Amino acid sequence: VAKDLGLQLPALSDRSARILDKGRTQYFALHGKTGHLVTAERIDREQLCRLVEKCVLRCELVVEGEM
């Protein structure tokens, strides 16, 4: 994520970067030491999208401050 945004790794924590998932379950997290987007827990596609052919989980990345 840091690389995609063109930021140095410390800038992610300085700017309070965080992942917001739609819904109650937090499926994704931002790894603080690497800046990678990771799964926060096991994702069960069959449970989440059993009636949908294309399964999409949306999340937002919030970074404070000017870019």
Biopython code that builds the backbone (N, CA, C, O; Angstrom):
import numpy as np
from Bio.PDB.StructureBuilder import StructureBuilder

atoms = [
    (1, "VAL", "N", (0.829, -1.184, 0.000)),
    (1, "VAL", "CA", (0.000, 0.000, 0.000)),
    (1, "VAL", "C", (0.875, 1.250, 0.000)),
    (1, "VAL", "O", (0.621, 2.192, -0.751)),
    (2, "ALA", "N", (1.903, 1.255, 0.842)),
    (2, "ALA", "CA", (2.798, 2.412, 0.903)),
    (2, "ALA", "C", (3.416, 2.659, -0.471)),
    (2, "ALA", "O", (3.475, 3.801, -0.927)),
    (3, "LYS", "N", (3.871, 1.607, -1.126)),
    (3, "LYS", "CA", (4.491, 1.736, -2.449)),
    (3, "LYS", "C", (3.493, 2.264, -3.467)),
    (3, "LYS", "O", (3.822, 3.142, -4.264)),
    (4, "ASP", "N", (2.263, 1.730, -3.444)),
    (4, "ASP", "CA", (1.238, 2.175, -4.385)),
    (4, "ASP", "C", (0.881, 3.641, -4.200)),
    (4, "ASP", "O", (0.548, 4.325, -5.167)),
    (5, "LEU", "N", (0.949, 4.134, -2.958)),
    (5, "LEU", "CA", (0.638, 5.530, -2.677)),
    (5, "LEU", "C", (1.847, 6.448, -2.832)),
    (5, "LEU", "O", (1.716, 7.670, -2.773)),
    (6, "GLY", "N", (3.013, 5.860, -3.029)),
    (6, "GLY", "CA", (4.224, 6.663, -3.152)),
    (6, "GLY", "C", (4.672, 7.242, -1.823)),
    (6, "GLY", "O", (5.248, 8.330, -1.780)),
    (7, "LEU", "N", (4.412, 6.520, -0.731)),
    (7, "LEU", "CA", (4.790, 6.980, 0.606)),
    (7, "LEU", "C", (5.874, 6.085, 1.177)),
    (7, "LEU", "O", (5.975, 4.911, 0.822)),
    (8, "GLN", "N", (6.674, 6.642, 2.054)),
    (8, "GLN", "CA", (7.609, 5.837, 2.822)),
    (8, "GLN", "C", (6.812, 5.130, 3.915)),
    (8, "GLN", "O", (5.774, 5.629, 4.349)),
    (9, "LEU", "N", (7.286, 3.987, 4.355)),
    (9, "LEU", "CA", (6.563, 3.182, 5.331)),
    (9, "LEU", "C", (6.190, 3.948, 6.612)),
    (9, "LEU", "O", (5.058, 3.811, 7.075)),
    (10, "PRO", "N", (7.095, 4.747, 7.204)),
    (10, "PRO", "CA", (6.704, 5.482, 8.422)),
    (10, "PRO", "C", (5.551, 6.467, 8.192)),
    (10, "PRO", "O", (4.825, 6.798, 9.129)),
    (11, "ALA", "N", (5.384, 6.931, 6.965)),
    (11, "ALA", "CA", (4.310, 7.886, 6.669)),
    (11, "ALA", "C", (2.930, 7.267, 6.849)),
    (11, "ALA", "O", (1.972, 7.984, 7.139)),
    (12, "LEU", "N", (2.805, 5.939, 6.683)),
    (12, "LEU", "CA", (1.512, 5.296, 6.883)),
    (12, "LEU", "C", (1.031, 5.455, 8.318)),
    (12, "LEU", "O", (-0.130, 5.792, 8.552)),
    (13, "SER", "N", (1.911, 5.216, 9.272)),
    (13, "SER", "CA", (1.498, 5.376, 10.671)),
    (13, "SER", "C", (1.398, 6.853, 11.047)),
    (13, "SER", "O", (0.530, 7.226, 11.836)),
    (14, "ASP", "N", (2.269, 7.698, 10.497)),
    (14, "ASP", "CA", (2.204, 9.133, 10.780)),
    (14, "ASP", "C", (0.889, 9.737, 10.308)),
    (14, "ASP", "O", (0.376, 10.676, 10.916)),
    (15, "ARG", "N", (0.344, 9.192, 9.218)),
    (15, "ARG", "CA", (-0.902, 9.704, 8.648)),
    (15, "ARG", "C", (-2.120, 8.901, 9.095)),
    (15, "ARG", "O", (-3.208, 9.053, 8.539)),
    (16, "SER", "N", (-1.938, 8.055, 10.091)),
    (16, "SER", "CA", (-3.032, 7.231, 10.637)),
    (16, "SER", "C", (-3.753, 6.440, 9.552)),
    (16, "SER", "O", (-4.983, 6.409, 9.514)),
    (17, "ALA", "N", (-2.987, 5.800, 8.670)),
    (17, "ALA", "CA", (-3.581, 4.990, 7.602)),
    (17, "ALA", "C", (-4.297, 3.798, 8.216)),
    (17, "ALA", "O", (-3.775, 3.146, 9.120)),
    (18, "ARG", "N", (-5.501, 3.517, 7.715)),
    (18, "ARG", "CA", (-6.278, 2.393, 8.222)),
    (18, "ARG", "C", (-7.223, 1.890, 7.144)),
    (18, "ARG", "O", (-7.552, 2.602, 6.195)),
    (19, "ILE", "N", (-7.648, 0.656, 7.311)),
    (19, "ILE", "CA", (-8.561, 0.012, 6.387)),
    (19, "ILE", "C", (-9.955, 0.029, 6.988)),
    (19, "ILE", "O", (-10.135, -0.313, 8.157)),
    (20, "LEU", "N", (-10.942, 0.424, 6.195)),
    (20, "LEU", "CA", (-12.331, 0.387, 6.630)),
    (20, "LEU", "C", (-13.078, -0.603, 5.755)),
    (20, "LEU", "O", (-13.122, -0.449, 4.534)),
    (21, "ASP", "N", (-13.657, -1.606, 6.364)),
    (21, "ASP", "CA", (-14.485, -2.573, 5.648)),
    (21, "ASP", "C", (-15.944, -2.181, 5.787)),
    (21, "ASP", "O", (-16.362, -1.648, 6.815)),
    (22, "LYS", "N", (-16.708, -2.447, 4.752)),
    (22, "LYS", "CA", (-18.153, -2.257, 4.831)),
    (22, "LYS", "C", (-18.733, -3.453, 5.574)),
    (22, "LYS", "O", (-18.480, -4.596, 5.195)),
    (23, "GLY", "N", (-19.488, -3.212, 6.603)),
    (23, "GLY", "CA", (-20.074, -4.314, 7.355)),
    (23, "GLY", "C", (-19.440, -4.484, 8.716)),
    (23, "GLY", "O", (-18.602, -3.684, 9.134)),
    (24, "ARG", "N", (-19.850, -5.540, 9.406)),
    (24, "ARG", "CA", (-19.416, -5.766, 10.782)),
    (24, "ARG", "C", (-18.068, -6.451, 10.892)),
    (24, "ARG", "O", (-17.349, -6.241, 11.869)),
    (25, "THR", "N", (-17.712, -7.268, 9.909)),
    (25, "THR", "CA", (-16.492, -8.056, 10.000)),
    (25, "THR", "C", (-15.336, -7.345, 9.315)),
    (25, "THR", "O", (-15.471, -6.855, 8.194)),
    (26, "GLN", "N", (-14.207, -7.295, 9.996)),
    (26, "GLN", "CA", (-12.998, -6.691, 9.447)),
    (26, "GLN", "C", (-12.202, -7.784, 8.738)),
    (26, "GLN", "O", (-11.526, -8.574, 9.398)),
    (27, "TYR", "N", (-12.268, -7.843, 7.407)),
    (27, "TYR", "CA", (-11.593, -8.895, 6.652)),
    (27, "TYR", "C", (-10.154, -8.541, 6.294)),
    (27, "TYR", "O", (-9.335, -9.433, 6.073)),
    (28, "PHE", "N", (-9.841, -7.260, 6.235)),
    (28, "PHE", "CA", (-8.519, -6.830, 5.805)),
    (28, "PHE", "C", (-7.862, -5.961, 6.863)),
    (28, "PHE", "O", (-8.536, -5.323, 7.672)),
    (29, "ALA", "N", (-6.533, -5.946, 6.844)),
    (29, "ALA", "CA", (-5.766, -5.114, 7.767)),
    (29, "ALA", "C", (-4.543, -4.578, 7.026)),
    (29, "ALA", "O", (-4.143, -5.109, 5.990)),
    (30, "LEU", "N", (-3.980, -3.550, 7.560)),
    (30, "LEU", "CA", (-2.758, -2.962, 7.023)),
    (30, "LEU", "C", (-1.619, -3.389, 7.937)),
    (30, "LEU", "O", (-1.597, -3.023, 9.112)),
    (31, "HIS", "N", (-0.671, -4.161, 7.408)),
    (31, "HIS", "CA", (0.455, -4.650, 8.208)),
    (31, "HIS", "C", (1.383, -3.471, 8.486)),
    (31, "HIS", "O", (1.940, -2.875, 7.564)),
    (32, "GLY", "N", (1.542, -3.146, 9.757)),
    (32, "GLY", "CA", (2.290, -1.956, 10.153)),
    (32, "GLY", "C", (3.766, -1.968, 9.802)),
    (32, "GLY", "O", (4.332, -0.911, 9.525)),
    (33, "LYS", "N", (4.411, -3.134, 9.803)),
    (33, "LYS", "CA", (5.854, -3.192, 9.556)),
    (33, "LYS", "C", (6.204, -3.272, 8.074)),
    (33, "LYS", "O", (7.297, -2.874, 7.671)),
    (34, "THR", "N", (5.274, -3.787, 7.257)),
    (34, "THR", "CA", (5.574, -3.942, 5.825)),
    (34, "THR", "C", (4.759, -3.019, 4.930)),
    (34, "THR", "O", (5.153, -2.747, 3.796)),
    (35, "GLY", "N", (3.622, -2.534, 5.431)),
    (35, "GLY", "CA", (2.746, -1.710, 4.613)),
    (35, "GLY", "C", (1.896, -2.525, 3.651)),
    (35, "GLY", "O", (1.264, -1.960, 2.758)),
    (36, "HIS", "N", (1.870, -3.848, 3.819)),
    (36, "HIS", "CA", (1.087, -4.717, 2.940)),
    (36, "HIS", "C", (-0.364, -4.786, 3.401)),
    (36, "HIS", "O", (-0.658, -4.697, 4.593)),
    (37, "LEU", "N", (-1.257, -4.944, 2.442)),
    (37, "LEU", "CA", (-2.655, -5.223, 2.728)),
    (37, "LEU", "C", (-2.767, -6.724, 2.940)),
    (37, "LEU", "O", (-2.410, -7.498, 2.052)),
    (38, "VAL", "N", (-3.254, -7.146, 4.093)),
    (38, "VAL", "CA", (-3.331, -8.573, 4.430)),
    (38, "VAL", "C", (-4.754, -8.921, 4.862)),
    (38, "VAL", "O", (-5.543, -8.044, 5.212)),
    (39, "THR", "N", (-5.065, -10.212, 4.831)),
    (39, "THR", "CA", (-6.362, -10.642, 5.354)),
    (39, "THR", "C", (-6.254, -10.699, 6.870)),
    (39, "THR", "O", (-5.277, -11.211, 7.416)),
    (40, "ALA", "N", (-7.264, -10.173, 7.537)),
    (40, "ALA", "CA", (-7.268, -10.125, 8.989)),
    (40, "ALA", "C", (-7.745, -11.442, 9.591)),
    (40, "ALA", "O", (-7.443, -11.756, 10.742)),
    (41, "GLU", "N", (-8.490, -12.206, 8.802)),
    (41, "GLU", "CA", (-8.969, -13.507, 9.245)),
    (41, "GLU", "C", (-9.269, -14.346, 8.012)),
    (41, "GLU", "O", (-9.240, -13.846, 6.888)),
    (42, "ARG", "N", (-9.554, -15.606, 8.228)),
    (42, "ARG", "CA", (-9.870, -16.508, 7.125)),
    (42, "ARG", "C", (-11.165, -16.049, 6.455)),
    (42, "ARG", "O", (-12.134, -15.714, 7.135)),
    (43, "ILE", "N", (-11.178, -16.035, 5.124)),
    (43, "ILE", "CA", (-12.352, -15.610, 4.368)),
    (43, "ILE", "C", (-12.995, -16.838, 3.741)),
    (43, "ILE", "O", (-12.367, -17.537, 2.945)),
    (44, "ASP", "N", (-14.240, -17.098, 4.099)),
    (44, "ASP", "CA", (-14.987, -18.239, 3.590)),
    (44, "ASP", "C", (-15.892, -17.776, 2.457)),
    (44, "ASP", "O", (-16.980, -17.253, 2.697)),
    (45, "ARG", "N", (-15.437, -17.972, 1.211)),
    (45, "ARG", "CA", (-16.182, -17.506, 0.049)),
    (45, "ARG", "C", (-17.568, -18.127, -0.021)),
    (45, "ARG", "O", (-18.536, -17.442, -0.350)),
    (46, "GLU", "N", (-17.675, -19.415, 0.283)),
    (46, "GLU", "CA", (-18.957, -20.103, 0.191)),
    (46, "GLU", "C", (-19.976, -19.517, 1.168)),
    (46, "GLU", "O", (-21.165, -19.443, 0.858)),
    (47, "GLN", "N", (-19.518, -19.108, 2.322)),
    (47, "GLN", "CA", (-20.423, -18.524, 3.304)),
    (47, "GLN", "C", (-20.815, -17.096, 2.911)),
    (47, "GLN", "O", (-21.977, -16.714, 3.050)),
    (48, "LEU", "N", (-19.862, -16.315, 2.424)),
    (48, "LEU", "CA", (-20.123, -14.913, 2.104)),
    (48, "LEU", "C", (-20.891, -14.717, 0.805)),
    (48, "LEU", "O", (-21.758, -13.847, 0.719)),
    (49, "CYS", "N", (-20.580, -15.512, -0.192)),
    (49, "CYS", "CA", (-21.104, -15.263, -1.544)),
    (49, "CYS", "C", (-21.742, -16.515, -2.146)),
    (49, "CYS", "O", (-21.581, -16.766, -3.341)),
    (50, "ARG", "N", (-22.438, -17.280, -1.373)),
    (50, "ARG", "CA", (-22.947, -18.565, -1.858)),
    (50, "ARG", "C", (-23.889, -18.444, -3.041)),
    (50, "ARG", "O", (-23.971, -19.376, -3.841)),
    (51, "LEU", "N", (-24.603, -17.335, -3.187)),
    (51, "LEU", "CA", (-25.556, -17.190, -4.283)),
    (51, "LEU", "C", (-25.047, -16.282, -5.394)),
    (51, "LEU", "O", (-25.779, -15.990, -6.340)),
    (52, "VAL", "N", (-23.811, -15.837, -5.288)),
    (52, "VAL", "CA", (-23.253, -14.897, -6.259)),
    (52, "VAL", "C", (-22.067, -15.533, -6.961)),
    (52, "VAL", "O", (-21.195, -16.113, -6.314)),
    (53, "GLU", "N", (-22.030, -15.427, -8.299)),
    (53, "GLU", "CA", (-20.925, -16.028, -9.048)),
    (53, "GLU", "C", (-19.619, -15.264, -8.833)),
    (53, "GLU", "O", (-18.563, -15.870, -8.649)),
    (54, "LYS", "N", (-19.695, -13.939, -8.856)),
    (54, "LYS", "CA", (-18.502, -13.108, -8.675)),
    (54, "LYS", "C", (-18.525, -12.539, -7.258)),
    (54, "LYS", "O", (-19.387, -11.730, -6.917)),
    (55, "CYS", "N", (-17.581, -12.966, -6.448)),
    (55, "CYS", "CA", (-17.526, -12.561, -5.042)),
    (55, "CYS", "C", (-16.563, -11.379, -4.893)),
    (55, "CYS", "O", (-15.381, -11.493, -5.220)),
    (56, "VAL", "N", (-17.066, -10.252, -4.403)),
    (56, "VAL", "CA", (-16.252, -9.048, -4.240)),
    (56, "VAL", "C", (-16.400, -8.541, -2.814)),
    (56, "VAL", "O", (-17.515, -8.338, -2.333)),
    (57, "LEU", "N", (-15.276, -8.339, -2.142)),
    (57, "LEU", "CA", (-15.271, -7.725, -0.815)),
    (57, "LEU", "C", (-14.640, -6.343, -0.966)),
    (57, "LEU", "O", (-13.507, -6.215, -1.430)),
    (58, "ARG", "N", (-15.370, -5.336, -0.578)),
    (58, "ARG", "CA", (-14.882, -3.968, -0.723)),
    (58, "ARG", "C", (-14.380, -3.434, 0.618)),
    (58, "ARG", "O", (-14.919, -3.740, 1.681)),
    (59, "CYS", "N", (-13.346, -2.638, 0.525)),
    (59, "CYS", "CA", (-12.848, -1.942, 1.709)),
    (59, "CYS", "C", (-12.295, -0.594, 1.252)),
    (59, "CYS", "O", (-12.044, -0.385, 0.065)),
    (60, "GLU", "N", (-12.114, 0.290, 2.176)),
    (60, "GLU", "CA", (-11.555, 1.604, 1.873)),
    (60, "GLU", "C", (-10.280, 1.810, 2.678)),
    (60, "GLU", "O", (-10.162, 1.349, 3.813)),
    (61, "LEU", "N", (-9.338, 2.504, 2.075)),
    (61, "LEU", "CA", (-8.110, 2.893, 2.760)),
    (61, "LEU", "C", (-8.242, 4.383, 3.082)),
    (61, "LEU", "O", (-8.460, 5.204, 2.192)),
    (62, "VAL", "N", (-8.110, 4.713, 4.348)),
    (62, "VAL", "CA", (-8.180, 6.098, 4.785)),
    (62, "VAL", "C", (-6.782, 6.527, 5.214)),
    (62, "VAL", "O", (-6.158, 5.896, 6.066)),
    (63, "VAL", "N", (-6.300, 7.616, 4.606)),
    (63, "VAL", "CA", (-4.995, 8.192, 4.943)),
    (63, "VAL", "C", (-5.218, 9.658, 5.238)),
    (63, "VAL", "O", (-5.692, 10.397, 4.375)),
    (64, "GLU", "N", (-4.885, 10.091, 6.439)),
    (64, "GLU", "CA", (-5.093, 11.476, 6.819)),
    (64, "GLU", "C", (-3.971, 12.369, 6.279)),
    (64, "GLU", "O", (-2.853, 11.910, 6.048)),
    (65, "GLY", "N", (-4.285, 13.631, 6.088)),
    (65, "GLY", "CA", (-3.292, 14.591, 5.617)),
    (65, "GLY", "C", (-3.330, 14.724, 4.096)),
    (65, "GLY", "O", (-3.980, 13.942, 3.402)),
    (66, "GLU", "N", (-2.628, 15.720, 3.607)),
    (66, "GLU", "CA", (-2.591, 15.974, 2.157)),
    (66, "GLU", "C", (-1.708, 14.973, 1.439)),
    (66, "GLU", "O", (-0.697, 14.516, 1.973)),
    (67, "MET", "N", (-2.104, 14.643, 0.226)),
    (67, "MET", "CA", (-1.321, 13.729, -0.602)),
    (67, "MET", "C", (-0.645, 14.523, -1.700)),
    (67, "MET", "O", (0.071, 13.953, -2.523)),
]
sb = StructureBuilder()
sb.init_structure("model")
sb.init_model(0)
sb.init_chain("A")
sb.init_seg("    ")
for serial, (resi, resn, name, xyz) in enumerate(atoms, 1):
    if name == "N":
        sb.init_residue(resn, " ", resi, " ")
    sb.init_atom(name, np.array(xyz, "f"), 0.0, 1.0, " ", f" {name:<3s}", serial, name[0])
structure = sb.get_structure()
